[in-house]
Amino acid sequence: MSVWEKYTKEQQDEYKKFLQVYGSLSNLFRQKHGEPIPYLDSKFQETIYARVFSSENVDIGNTPHDILSVFGSERIGIGLKTWMNSTPSYQKVMQLKRYKDDIMLHEHNPYEMVYVISSIKNKRMKSDYNRLGLDENSNIYHYITRDAGALVIQECTYPLIELNKITNINRTDSSITWTDGIKNYKFTFGDSQIWQYFGDSRDSTILDKITVEIMEDPFTFLVKAYESLGPSSSEMGRKILSKAFMSSGNDTIAFPLDKDASDNIVECFLPLYSFRSKEVEQKSGLNAWNAAPKNPLNPTPRPLNEVYIPIPREFHNKYPDFFVKNIFEFEKMQSEYNGVKKFKPEIRFTLVLPNGREIPALVTQDQHKGLQSGSLDEIDPNTGKLFGQSALGQWLLVDVLGLDERIPVTREWLAKKGIDSVRLWHKKGDYRRIYIDVAPYNSFENFMNDINVDYIDE
């Protein structure tokens, strides 16, 4: 069964209607008339897919999956693509600009070069599997090819590269191609892009083909449609945009890229480094595991996944109401408390990971400068012990960022991963459940400087 068949007929029809309507407005985006090929913006495609199919938009830039669809216990990662012409062709699937030097170390050995490229791609895929809680065998590409007056909806598998089956390597001055017997790939040196061959009948399934009638004058149509809404048009338009960017399913919030798109969601970013030094401290934050043993009589090193996320005081000064209503009033209440220690007020909540797991967490330390997992009474099913700092660290540092040996994390290492921040969000006024995901490099700096940057691929 294809993933498409897991959605209802009503959902499929609504999705196709959105595509037809958007495609009919193609002349909005053309500077001159040419062949009547419908236009489709990739961000619009992500938005309507998440909305119509009650899925989550999990794209954070140059990550492998754009959409997460959940069917009971089955979690499927989906890469979305669109391009003109249904003829089989190579299409870009992953940017490896940060790894260019590593790749070109092997420029005189084509096999080693392909092996390194394929290994990097697989490692990034596996990191996203861990981030989102995906099984490596269930994920797909959902892609739409655009021909004159028509959109062709297709689906194909989205596997790892079989490293032990790499063959048919062919290098030119500008690129290198290979296959693993399942997919055909190409790497172009100029832009450090991996390309994949799409449209092979043995691999792709055509789900549907829909006709699109392109309006000659969509400008007049839009003006008339807007005016027909009447005096409440502005408010109605805002609500439509809000719904288009939000999707609720299984008590999950798929947060809009534009934080102003909804009045019901509060969003923030936190750094994975020291805001003041701009570096990852050697023995705190993501390197808390590198600090001295808690028990001076026991030289056993701390667990590799013991971390906390730094919260700069500047963040609390600017956003005092994110974790609790007025954190400074809360700190005052804490300082004045003189009762039993275990009943002292704390900022505790459920942290919802993008892989679907929920863990207890708290904002702690002096001046509430750290976010970590932990509980006084909840047992971690993975360890059989009380939840500790390792629960968050296992997902963030080990599973997603891929630290697998005791080497201190640096800002440079994070830069190569393309991630140095986390994104947090919750329903307005609801401090009990906070959602988290990793965020692209410089997200926290942009956030503190009020720079609203969309997640754009490299």
TADAHU-V134853 format. One record per pair of residues at least 12 apart in sequence whose C-alpha atoms are under 6 Angstrom apart, sorted by the first residue. I is the first residue (numbers start at 1). GAP is how many residues later the second one is. D is the distance in whole Angstrom. If there is no record, write none. Layout:
BEGIN
i;gap;d
I;GAP;D
I;GAP;D
END
This chain:
BEGIN
i;gap;d
11;41;6
20;192;5
23;15;5
23;16;5
24;189;5
24;190;4
24;191;5
25;193;6
26;12;6
26;13;5
36;112;5
36;113;6
37;110;5
37;111;4
37;112;6
51;196;5
54;193;6
54;195;6
55;13;6
55;14;5
56;12;5
56;198;5
60;395;6
61;394;5
61;395;5
61;396;5
62;395;5
65;12;6
65;13;5
65;14;5
66;12;6
66;13;5
75;59;6
76;62;6
76;63;5
77;62;5
78;61;6
78;62;5
78;63;6
79;62;5
80;61;6
80;62;5
80;63;6
81;62;5
82;61;5
82;62;5
82;63;6
83;62;5
84;61;6
84;62;5
85;60;6
85;61;5
85;62;5
86;59;5
88;110;6
88;111;4
89;108;5
89;109;6
90;105;6
90;106;5
90;107;4
91;104;5
91;105;5
92;102;6
92;103;4
93;101;6
93;102;5
94;99;6
94;100;5
95;98;5
96;96;5
96;97;6
97;95;5
98;318;6
122;38;6
127;273;5
130;269;5
130;270;6
131;224;6
131;269;5
132;222;5
132;223;4
133;222;4
139;19;5
140;16;6
140;17;5
140;18;5
141;14;6
141;15;5
141;17;6
142;12;6
142;13;5
149;62;6
149;63;5
150;60;6
150;61;4
150;62;5
151;58;6
151;59;5
152;57;4
153;54;5
153;55;5
154;51;6
154;52;4
154;53;5
155;49;6
155;50;5
156;47;6
156;48;5
162;18;6
165;15;5
166;13;6
166;14;4
167;12;6
174;14;6
174;15;6
175;12;5
175;13;4
175;14;6
184;12;6
184;13;5
242;19;5
242;20;5
264;163;6
264;164;5
265;161;6
265;162;5
265;163;5
266;159;5
266;160;6
266;162;6
267;157;6
267;158;4
268;155;6
268;156;5
269;153;6
269;154;5
269;155;6
269;175;5
270;151;6
270;152;5
270;174;6
271;150;4
271;173;6
272;37;6
272;148;5
272;149;5
279;132;5
280;130;5
280;131;6
285;22;6
285;23;5
285;24;5
285;25;6
286;21;5
288;19;5
289;13;5
289;14;6
289;15;5
289;17;5
305;85;5
305;88;4
305;89;5
306;83;5
306;84;5
306;87;5
307;82;6
307;86;5
308;62;6
308;63;5
308;64;5
309;61;5
309;62;5
310;59;6
310;60;5
311;58;4
311;59;5
347;15;5
347;16;6
348;13;6
348;14;4
349;12;6
349;83;5
349;84;6
350;82;6
350;83;5
351;83;5
351;84;6
352;83;5
353;83;6
360;13;6
360;14;6
360;15;6
361;12;4
361;13;5
372;17;6
373;15;6
373;16;5
373;19;5
374;13;5
374;14;4
374;15;6
375;12;5
418;22;6
418;23;5
419;20;6
419;21;5
419;22;5
420;21;5
421;18;5
421;23;6
422;15;6
422;16;4
422;17;5
423;13;6
423;14;5
423;15;6
423;16;6
424;12;5
END
